[in-house]
């Protein structure tokens, strides 16, 4: 029993914990607590990163590390490399004392029913803080959601939440963290729905939105977040709508190129630098070299995004920053820095949108560069992150203009569709794919992996040797005693299945051996196979039952699974998952 479980048992009676986990107001209350905790952690992490920026790069970093103007060239060049070296040392210590791959909220909800470790949040938070704080071109959103989701998961498990509610509470933790980081509760809520929970349900709206609002309130109270944008945009017209569609298409294509580029950078760095502990430092040195050209490539890019919205200028510096920021982000992630492309995608999209305003004016369209920057920010973000509604709401909440949000949603749809049709992954699911995990979203597929043949099989099975006479078989297994008997060879290996009714058929001679009656000698199930894989084998063999063996080569019989029982259990579990997705409380 964990310390938090013991504390809860001392402070709260069992009846109270049951009331909390079995009622909708109780789940909403837990969501608010998760939102407060994740908002607090996100704000403190953001303040800690700003503190590192101040120590390493001076007081000018107060307005954003990527907005530096007169920083020391030595600091720009060496700070990311020093951060990479510290990150490598931390990785070596973790390999000794915490040798496991952290499970992020999407993976936890897809495969593990919302079970996350708070220690994973500490690990990812430390790694992400070192990466961002020393100037690597990554954001802190990975640390925010990891910590928020981990705390929410621990809270939910302490109250004994069922699987579906625990997954929602993990979403609440992520919603509070993202809402706090952008001061945008709707963005945080729909980020949770689209990426962490994987489905929308009216019953889930209360806890998730409450968590997002709670996280935002905490961030504003602590001053740990900076709004993305402040200012006014002229009302969009038809020209702006057409331009937005073009911006959405190009953002989708550019996002695919960036995701491929990150993978390519990782492959190249691994080949050129075979020593893993040197890769982050080398990558940091390369990012530092790019920072000598423009400091705007450093860290997440808050300062650079603000300048992109506020400052007008020629197209060439915007294009240079767009290319260098994409290169710095690919190098940072490819060399092993911890973080993601969340905020980088917003900055890159804003730069691309602003850059495309110039060709639009050449084509006869009168467009506002500020509007195309906001549209590009959301479209590129939706393409990379895979959360179109969240990125539409970030445009709405940062501008406060419903007309701008209407134009933005068109671009977001185009960019998301482009990536889905031509690539098929968001950046998170693309990384899962490279690791060999078949995860396309946070939709719960872990229950299917848990529903294995080993858990479904009947271990009490009857066996006979293949040289047994049918007369003896009929005596030992009269009609009605059982339906299937497993035949074994002389080495006690699986030889096939015998139907009892077939052995009692009049045309079968009593002097023959049961070897003449065996079926499916080469068709077996393995205990690690899940229910879906087992059903595919049943369909292919048209069998009513199949034996379960330990391995294909040894064929030691472990049990028996019938098709009817397998289908019934699969249907029951599928119905439970559908009720969870709809937010239906158990009776």
Legacy VTK file of the C-alpha trace (Angstrom):
# vtk DataFile Version 3.0
C-alpha trace
ASCII
DATASET POLYDATA
POINTS 587 float
0.000 0.000 0.000
1.412 3.386 -1.023
1.722 6.303 1.446
-1.121 8.188 -0.245
-3.381 5.147 0.109
-2.568 4.936 3.825
-3.162 8.675 4.248
-6.537 8.447 2.527
-7.580 5.496 4.662
-6.723 7.471 7.807
-8.360 10.739 6.724
-11.411 9.608 4.756
-13.817 6.759 5.450
-14.417 4.101 2.829
-17.958 5.337 2.284
-16.716 8.807 1.314
-14.214 7.428 -1.199
-16.944 5.231 -2.671
-19.284 8.218 -2.929
-16.610 10.229 -4.723
-15.772 7.586 -7.303
-19.377 6.502 -7.940
-20.979 9.894 -8.597
-20.514 12.482 -11.325
-20.000 15.402 -8.873
-17.295 13.335 -7.193
-15.451 12.855 -10.487
-15.777 16.577 -11.224
-14.306 17.335 -7.801
-11.349 15.061 -8.492
-10.956 16.760 -11.874
-10.726 20.161 -10.192
-8.106 18.862 -7.759
-6.143 17.372 -10.685
-6.409 20.670 -12.578
-5.138 22.679 -9.605
-2.223 20.293 -9.091
-1.241 20.217 -12.777
-1.633 23.992 -13.121
0.601 24.486 -10.106
3.268 22.112 -11.434
3.149 23.644 -14.930
3.511 27.149 -13.533
6.427 26.173 -11.293
8.195 24.386 -14.149
7.743 27.446 -16.347
9.128 29.713 -13.646
12.060 27.336 -13.095
12.878 27.422 -16.815
12.787 31.213 -16.781
15.134 31.164 -13.806
17.623 29.016 -15.708
17.361 31.358 -18.691
18.104 34.320 -16.443
21.145 32.619 -14.890
22.613 31.454 -18.191
21.699 34.205 -20.623
21.161 37.296 -18.488
18.293 39.620 -17.621
17.229 40.128 -21.252
15.815 36.618 -21.271
12.955 37.892 -19.109
10.864 38.542 -22.220
11.676 35.176 -23.777
14.936 33.458 -24.553
14.166 33.497 -28.267
13.834 37.313 -28.155
17.416 37.943 -26.995
19.278 40.751 -28.704
22.681 41.318 -27.072
23.492 38.006 -25.432
27.046 36.784 -25.017
28.088 34.719 -28.061
29.871 32.283 -25.743
26.660 31.709 -23.781
24.682 31.203 -26.962
27.171 28.663 -28.290
27.980 26.669 -25.162
24.872 26.706 -22.973
22.890 24.166 -25.056
25.972 21.903 -25.211
26.414 22.076 -21.423
22.741 21.266 -21.032
23.190 18.292 -23.339
26.130 17.050 -21.272
24.123 17.339 -18.044
21.223 15.573 -19.716
23.520 12.699 -20.713
24.823 12.404 -17.144
21.263 12.359 -15.849
20.432 9.671 -18.388
23.329 7.520 -17.182
22.132 7.879 -13.586
18.577 6.971 -14.591
19.802 3.931 -16.509
21.251 2.690 -13.224
18.542 3.715 -10.752
15.335 4.044 -12.829
15.833 1.870 -15.948
12.423 2.169 -17.580
10.838 4.086 -20.429
8.450 6.766 -19.100
4.823 6.200 -20.086
3.242 9.428 -21.319
-0.496 10.250 -20.959
-1.417 9.164 -24.506
0.310 5.804 -24.137
-1.037 5.358 -20.619
-4.625 5.867 -21.742
-4.235 3.794 -24.893
-2.502 0.780 -23.356
-2.561 0.918 -19.555
-6.015 2.140 -18.602
-4.697 5.493 -17.338
-2.064 4.081 -14.994
0.923 6.433 -14.812
3.836 6.871 -12.432
4.508 10.113 -10.590
8.212 9.238 -10.744
7.989 9.253 -14.542
6.734 12.822 -14.248
9.720 13.749 -12.095
12.112 12.161 -14.599
10.561 13.775 -17.675
10.231 17.093 -15.850
13.922 17.115 -14.944
14.998 16.114 -18.446
12.685 18.631 -20.128
13.744 21.405 -17.758
17.416 20.776 -18.483
16.710 20.747 -22.210
14.601 23.889 -22.338
16.417 25.748 -19.583
19.783 25.462 -21.315
18.356 26.613 -24.638
17.622 23.457 -26.666
14.885 24.088 -29.218
12.096 22.242 -27.371
9.095 23.307 -25.328
8.041 22.339 -21.819
4.622 20.919 -22.729
5.909 17.339 -22.463
6.883 17.943 -18.840
3.611 19.736 -18.111
1.381 16.937 -19.371
3.576 14.165 -17.961
3.554 15.642 -14.483
-0.109 16.628 -14.606
-1.202 13.252 -15.930
0.947 11.374 -13.411
-0.465 13.290 -10.447
-4.015 12.819 -11.708
-3.449 9.093 -12.234
-2.101 8.674 -8.710
-5.070 10.611 -7.316
-7.540 8.468 -9.251
-5.923 5.201 -8.179
-5.959 6.359 -4.553
-9.735 6.718 -4.837
-10.056 3.391 -6.663
-11.531 4.814 -9.873
-12.668 2.361 -12.518
-10.697 2.198 -15.750
-12.800 4.630 -17.761
-12.900 7.296 -15.055
-9.168 6.968 -14.439
-8.514 7.652 -18.128
-10.706 10.766 -17.919
-8.870 11.961 -14.818
-5.538 11.618 -16.630
-7.092 13.821 -19.309
-8.029 16.307 -16.580
-4.400 16.472 -15.503
-3.241 17.151 -19.053
-6.044 19.700 -19.595
-5.059 21.659 -16.505
-1.399 21.664 -17.521
-1.950 22.859 -21.105
-4.581 25.382 -20.055
-2.178 26.781 -17.470
0.689 27.046 -19.943
-1.370 29.067 -22.454
-3.981 30.616 -20.138
-6.520 29.034 -22.462
-9.019 26.680 -20.754
-10.850 25.590 -23.917
-7.551 24.785 -25.611
-6.510 22.682 -22.624
-9.856 20.901 -22.431
-9.984 19.944 -26.090
-6.319 18.982 -26.076
-7.296 16.449 -23.421
-10.315 15.221 -25.370
-8.489 14.832 -28.669
-5.074 13.597 -27.557
-5.292 12.099 -24.074
-8.838 10.725 -23.760
-9.347 10.048 -27.448
-13.119 10.614 -27.511
-15.706 13.280 -26.765
-18.523 12.590 -24.320
-20.945 14.978 -22.640
-20.442 13.195 -19.324
-16.698 13.913 -19.515
-17.156 17.596 -20.298
-17.678 18.649 -16.669
-14.499 17.246 -15.089
-12.222 18.096 -18.028
-13.388 21.697 -18.452
-13.375 22.197 -14.681
-9.785 20.968 -14.550
-8.766 23.277 -17.403
-10.371 26.291 -15.731
-8.744 25.404 -12.409
-5.327 25.119 -14.048
-5.776 28.488 -15.752
-6.782 30.193 -12.501
-3.726 28.790 -10.722
-1.381 29.896 -13.529
-2.792 33.418 -13.532
-2.469 33.641 -9.762
1.170 32.544 -9.873
2.108 34.454 -13.012
3.711 31.345 -14.459
2.315 31.631 -17.992
2.483 34.229 -20.740
-0.340 34.743 -23.264
0.626 33.795 -26.792
-0.828 36.876 -28.424
-2.311 40.246 -27.596
-3.642 42.648 -30.172
-6.410 43.164 -32.689
-7.013 41.727 -36.156
-9.210 43.253 -38.831
-12.343 41.220 -39.647
-11.516 38.592 -42.306
-13.191 38.629 -45.726
-13.422 36.207 -48.680
-9.824 36.851 -49.721
-8.704 35.870 -46.250
-10.800 32.685 -46.410
-9.212 31.546 -49.667
-5.738 32.385 -48.364
-6.466 30.416 -45.186
-7.193 27.278 -47.214
-3.865 27.641 -49.014
-2.085 28.260 -45.707
-3.697 25.124 -44.267
-2.566 22.978 -47.192
1.019 24.237 -47.077
1.157 23.898 -43.288
0.082 20.266 -43.607
2.801 19.535 -46.156
5.425 21.420 -44.134
4.419 19.528 -40.983
4.958 16.193 -42.725
8.382 17.375 -43.865
9.249 18.431 -40.307
8.208 15.104 -38.765
10.194 13.223 -41.385
13.080 15.609 -40.804
13.180 14.881 -37.079
13.449 11.161 -37.828
16.139 11.791 -40.432
18.115 13.957 -38.001
17.929 11.217 -35.384
19.178 8.584 -37.838
22.044 10.766 -39.077
23.151 11.748 -35.572
23.095 8.109 -34.443
25.275 7.080 -37.373
27.730 9.947 -37.081
27.977 9.812 -33.267
27.883 6.173 -32.113
28.384 7.137 -28.446
24.957 7.918 -27.033
26.223 10.038 -24.133
27.862 12.468 -26.582
24.818 13.021 -28.787
22.959 15.601 -26.642
26.102 17.676 -26.107
26.917 17.573 -29.825
23.345 18.444 -30.725
23.449 21.283 -28.220
26.625 22.602 -29.823
24.918 22.598 -33.227
21.897 24.428 -31.813
24.270 26.922 -30.194
25.914 27.518 -33.564
22.488 28.242 -35.070
21.777 30.595 -32.150
24.815 32.664 -33.173
22.927 33.366 -36.405
19.687 34.164 -34.552
18.882 33.515 -30.869
15.257 33.034 -31.920
15.967 29.305 -32.437
16.571 28.810 -28.713
14.142 27.209 -26.286
10.420 26.922 -27.069
10.119 30.219 -28.927
7.710 32.332 -26.848
9.624 35.542 -27.448
10.054 34.863 -31.156
6.332 34.096 -31.535
5.424 37.360 -29.832
7.752 39.271 -32.148
6.325 37.445 -35.154
2.876 38.773 -34.300
3.942 42.253 -33.274
6.752 43.248 -35.667
6.481 43.819 -39.408
9.514 43.166 -41.583
10.821 41.847 -44.906
10.227 38.260 -45.984
13.851 37.074 -46.013
14.469 37.206 -42.216
11.159 35.368 -41.682
12.185 32.642 -44.132
15.622 32.286 -42.532
14.117 31.984 -39.062
11.565 29.451 -40.321
14.285 27.193 -41.744
16.687 27.604 -38.824
13.986 26.981 -36.190
12.857 23.811 -37.974
16.482 22.642 -38.198
17.163 23.462 -34.534
14.029 21.588 -33.402
14.932 18.538 -35.497
18.507 18.523 -34.166
17.382 18.980 -30.561
14.919 16.096 -30.590
17.074 13.938 -32.851
20.097 14.267 -30.561
18.185 13.209 -27.468
16.928 16.359 -25.786
13.636 15.774 -23.977
10.670 17.715 -25.304
8.347 17.917 -28.245
7.221 20.072 -31.120
4.142 21.607 -29.494
5.271 25.217 -29.192
7.752 24.935 -32.041
4.838 24.037 -34.319
2.990 27.191 -33.253
6.014 29.377 -34.011
6.757 27.653 -37.319
3.127 27.936 -38.365
3.020 31.632 -37.518
6.205 32.238 -39.505
4.925 30.258 -42.483
1.564 32.019 -42.396
3.182 35.436 -42.262
5.536 34.479 -45.079
2.620 33.391 -47.279
0.905 36.751 -46.928
3.368 38.231 -49.433
2.640 35.836 -52.351
-1.080 36.237 -51.606
-0.762 39.979 -52.145
1.046 39.327 -55.429
-1.878 37.160 -56.550
-4.285 40.034 -55.968
-5.563 38.999 -52.521
-5.551 41.681 -49.863
-4.684 39.822 -46.642
-3.546 40.792 -43.188
-0.143 39.204 -42.342
-1.175 39.061 -38.692
-4.255 37.048 -39.609
-2.303 34.583 -41.750
0.186 34.219 -38.888
-2.598 33.240 -36.466
-4.135 30.905 -39.051
-0.748 29.335 -39.790
-0.044 28.903 -36.073
-3.223 26.880 -35.581
-2.991 24.938 -38.852
0.621 23.888 -38.315
-0.111 23.055 -34.676
-3.072 20.878 -35.651
-0.955 19.043 -38.211
1.845 18.305 -35.753
-0.105 17.771 -32.557
-3.181 16.093 -34.039
-5.724 18.199 -32.120
-7.725 20.310 -34.601
-10.344 21.575 -32.137
-7.708 22.502 -29.572
-5.776 24.473 -32.173
-8.947 26.216 -33.335
-9.698 27.231 -29.764
-6.176 28.529 -29.241
-6.830 30.976 -32.090
-10.136 31.946 -30.506
-8.763 32.351 -26.995
-5.638 34.236 -28.041
-7.467 36.690 -30.323
-10.923 36.754 -28.723
-12.368 36.996 -32.243
-14.965 34.471 -33.453
-14.549 35.638 -37.063
-10.838 34.795 -36.924
-11.665 31.409 -35.398
-14.084 30.731 -38.273
-11.353 31.295 -40.853
-8.898 29.328 -38.766
-11.077 26.234 -38.540
-11.096 25.958 -42.347
-7.286 25.992 -42.435
-7.110 23.518 -39.561
-9.418 21.088 -41.377
-7.313 21.301 -44.544
-3.993 20.807 -42.717
-5.300 17.942 -40.559
-6.826 16.179 -43.563
-3.628 16.598 -45.546
-1.512 15.008 -42.821
-4.017 12.239 -42.184
-4.281 11.284 -45.858
-0.629 11.658 -46.833
1.122 10.677 -43.600
-1.334 9.128 -41.173
0.269 10.204 -37.887
0.605 13.119 -35.529
4.084 13.655 -34.121
3.280 11.734 -30.921
1.793 8.738 -32.717
4.618 8.858 -35.265
7.115 8.450 -32.434
5.088 5.512 -31.108
5.126 3.996 -34.585
8.915 4.251 -34.753
9.095 2.402 -31.418
6.921 -0.392 -32.804
3.717 0.538 -30.947
0.520 0.432 -32.999
-1.004 3.515 -31.328
-2.885 5.957 -33.541
-4.633 7.787 -30.692
-5.412 7.573 -26.992
-8.417 5.365 -27.769
-8.363 2.525 -25.246
-6.853 -0.578 -26.824
-5.005 -1.742 -23.733
-7.991 -3.770 -22.532
-7.703 -5.880 -25.674
-4.035 -6.571 -25.002
-4.917 -7.511 -21.433
-7.633 -9.922 -22.603
-5.209 -12.692 -23.500
-5.701 -16.344 -24.299
-3.818 -17.196 -21.113
-6.524 -15.443 -19.070
-9.417 -16.898 -21.066
-8.387 -20.536 -21.344
-9.815 -23.365 -19.261
-6.929 -25.126 -17.552
-8.831 -28.246 -16.496
-8.716 -30.265 -19.716
-8.943 -33.982 -20.446
-6.154 -35.608 -22.467
-5.517 -39.030 -24.015
-2.666 -40.623 -25.944
-3.090 -41.070 -29.677
-2.644 -44.861 -29.445
-5.690 -45.272 -27.218
-8.372 -47.637 -28.562
-11.718 -46.057 -29.438
-13.485 -48.651 -27.281
-11.545 -47.433 -24.257
-12.165 -43.832 -25.239
-15.928 -44.456 -25.368
-15.815 -46.025 -21.921
-13.844 -43.136 -20.378
-15.735 -40.353 -22.198
-19.426 -41.194 -22.563
-21.712 -38.843 -24.482
-22.434 -35.709 -22.468
-19.350 -35.941 -20.283
-17.438 -33.338 -22.324
-17.274 -32.052 -25.879
-13.555 -31.986 -26.698
-10.600 -34.103 -25.602
-6.996 -33.225 -26.368
-4.822 -35.929 -27.934
-1.135 -36.165 -27.022
1.645 -38.040 -28.778
4.070 -40.370 -27.016
6.228 -37.408 -25.972
3.209 -35.690 -24.344
3.095 -33.040 -27.064
-0.118 -31.734 -28.561
-1.357 -33.934 -31.401
-4.875 -32.645 -32.062
-8.456 -32.377 -30.810
-10.993 -35.213 -30.606
-14.764 -34.619 -30.752
-16.508 -36.922 -28.287
-19.649 -37.127 -30.413
-17.616 -38.191 -33.430
-15.920 -40.970 -31.416
-19.381 -42.382 -30.580
-20.553 -42.419 -34.198
-21.780 -45.912 -35.277
-19.564 -46.043 -38.357
-16.377 -45.680 -36.270
-14.722 -49.001 -35.475
-13.978 -49.687 -31.800
-10.701 -51.385 -32.730
-9.204 -48.254 -34.301
-7.107 -45.794 -32.307
-8.132 -42.230 -31.591
-5.331 -41.089 -33.906
-7.815 -41.516 -36.763
-10.152 -38.931 -35.173
-7.817 -36.039 -34.379
-8.561 -32.609 -35.837
-6.521 -29.414 -36.093
-3.126 -30.997 -35.369
-1.299 -27.829 -36.491
-3.718 -25.173 -35.226
-3.160 -23.986 -31.659
-3.321 -20.815 -29.603
-0.528 -19.270 -27.547
-1.174 -17.755 -24.097
0.210 -14.326 -25.049
-2.171 -13.863 -27.991
-5.018 -11.435 -27.392
-8.697 -12.069 -27.985
-8.736 -10.407 -31.396
-5.852 -12.522 -32.661
-7.506 -15.648 -31.271
-10.783 -14.818 -33.016
-8.949 -14.457 -36.305
-7.543 -17.979 -35.874
-10.994 -19.329 -35.027
-12.407 -17.712 -38.160
-9.616 -19.143 -40.322
-10.005 -22.688 -38.959
-13.796 -22.656 -38.491
-13.206 -24.485 -35.197
-15.412 -24.590 -32.111
-12.454 -24.987 -29.732
-8.671 -24.748 -29.859
-5.955 -26.012 -27.587
-3.509 -23.616 -25.903
0.162 -24.626 -25.859
3.188 -22.998 -24.264
5.251 -22.725 -27.475
4.942 -23.834 -31.046
8.067 -26.008 -30.846
7.464 -27.768 -27.507
3.643 -27.922 -27.825
3.028 -28.565 -24.130
-0.707 -28.274 -23.547
-1.806 -25.568 -21.107
-5.550 -25.394 -21.636
-8.495 -25.042 -23.997
-10.511 -22.082 -25.322
-13.925 -22.346 -26.952
-15.061 -19.892 -29.615
-18.368 -19.183 -27.852
-16.714 -18.229 -24.553
-14.099 -16.105 -26.315
-16.754 -14.192 -28.251
-18.876 -13.644 -25.140
-15.969 -12.280 -23.092
-14.839 -10.050 -25.964
-18.358 -8.659 -26.346
-18.644 -7.994 -22.610
-15.356 -6.095 -22.504
-16.204 -4.157 -25.665
-19.520 -3.119 -24.139
-17.724 -1.902 -21.016
-15.366 0.219 -23.102
-18.270 1.750 -25.018
-19.980 2.648 -21.758
-16.754 4.264 -20.551
-16.477 6.307 -23.733
-20.080 7.489 -23.366
-19.528 8.291 -19.714
-22.196 5.858 -18.474
-21.751 5.147 -14.771
-22.076 1.469 -13.764
-25.350 0.467 -12.150
LINES 1 588
587 0 1 2 3 4 5 6 7 8 9 10 11 12 13 14 15 16 17 18 19 20 21 22 23 24 25 26 27 28 29 30 31 32 33 34 35 36 37 38 39 40 41 42 43 44 45 46 47 48 49 50 51 52 53 54 55 56 57 58 59 60 61 62 63 64 65 66 67 68 69 70 71 72 73 74 75 76 77 78 79 80 81 82 83 84 85 86 87 88 89 90 91 92 93 94 95 96 97 98 99 100 101 102 103 104 105 106 107 108 109 110 111 112 113 114 115 116 117 118 119 120 121 122 123 124 125 126 127 128 129 130 131 132 133 134 135 136 137 138 139 140 141 142 143 144 145 146 147 148 149 150 151 152 153 154 155 156 157 158 159 160 161 162 163 164 165 166 167 168 169 170 171 172 173 174 175 176 177 178 179 180 181 182 183 184 185 186 187 188 189 190 191 192 193 194 195 196 197 198 199 200 201 202 203 204 205 206 207 208 209 210 211 212 213 214 215 216 217 218 219 220 221 222 223 224 225 226 227 228 229 230 231 232 233 234 235 236 237 238 239 240 241 242 243 244 245 246 247 248 249 250 251 252 253 254 255 256 257 258 259 260 261 262 263 264 265 266 267 268 269 270 271 272 273 274 275 276 277 278 279 280 281 282 283 284 285 286 287 288 289 290 291 292 293 294 295 296 297 298 299 300 301 302 303 304 305 306 307 308 309 310 311 312 313 314 315 316 317 318 319 320 321 322 323 324 325 326 327 328 329 330 331 332 333 334 335 336 337 338 339 340 341 342 343 344 345 346 347 348 349 350 351 352 353 354 355 356 357 358 359 360 361 362 363 364 365 366 367 368 369 370 371 372 373 374 375 376 377 378 379 380 381 382 383 384 385 386 387 388 389 390 391 392 393 394 395 396 397 398 399 400 401 402 403 404 405 406 407 408 409 410 411 412 413 414 415 416 417 418 419 420 421 422 423 424 425 426 427 428 429 430 431 432 433 434 435 436 437 438 439 440 441 442 443 444 445 446 447 448 449 450 451 452 453 454 455 456 457 458 459 460 461 462 463 464 465 466 467 468 469 470 471 472 473 474 475 476 477 478 479 480 481 482 483 484 485 486 487 488 489 490 491 492 493 494 495 496 497 498 499 500 501 502 503 504 505 506 507 508 509 510 511 512 513 514 515 516 517 518 519 520 521 522 523 524 525 526 527 528 529 530 531 532 533 534 535 536 537 538 539 540 541 542 543 544 545 546 547 548 549 550 551 552 553 554 555 556 557 558 559 560 561 562 563 564 565 566 567 568 569 570 571 572 573 574 575 576 577 578 579 580 581 582 583 584 585 586
